[in-house]
């Protein structure tokens, strides 16, 4: 029996664990992939108070070390379902089942897909959602980046260090990234960009060779050759498995300011919940609140 089971090992989930562990509670963290969440795949984190600049993996590793030093228990398992019987929660994973007094959902988001034909087929064969993970495979080759916000430009800047040419394609007529990041990108000579391009189809047989776009203004076709294409168009939630215990809006979990859901003892924090701002600092803030709320619920 655990005091709290936290589903998700990103900044929100680990921050919740930190507060519960420091309060003497027994905590289990379930993470289906790798601890750290999306930030672990970011080449730079430069807007977290007190830290001028750090790579995302180092930040995640530091937080993970902090909670393991406090005896956090963790398993690399996927939480399939959550149910509540009386005052006890049962969390079923792809390998085991666990019981706890509270549950904190901190599942974050997963990469948003373009929704084009052959997208799944070409994943790992020229197509990727993570430049930090897969960029090295395309060193010395021309690559394409689809996206217009901070993550997309960070990826482009990273890829430009090893690729002779990085092309950015955006759907709209401007970037949505921080101005300082846009200026940094524009100053790199081997990066070029095109606006108003809607992704149309992937080209190539067993390996991606190019992406065809449609210009949203001229309606003309434009094909950009590439050895690798990185998609960074945002994130989507993955909360349907909790729908019997929480309210969802566009897939995001609705909570109050204490991170509480409609089910007593069940909390949600970080990018998986409905909110306007999704940043690492807001995720850790959510986690702290969720951890303290769970502590007070347990009593």
Secondary structure by P-SEA (a helix, b strand, c coil): cccbbbccccaaaaaaaaaaaaabbbbbbbbccccccccccccccccccccccccaaaaaaaaaaaaaaabbbbbccccccccccccbbbbbcccccccccbbbbccccccccccccccccccccccccccccccccccccccccccccaaaaaaaaaaaacccbbbbbbccccccccaaaaaaaaaccccccccccccccccccccccbbbbbcccccbbbbbbbcbbbbccccccccccccccccccccbbbbccccccccccccccccccccccccaaaaaaaaaaaaaaaaaaac
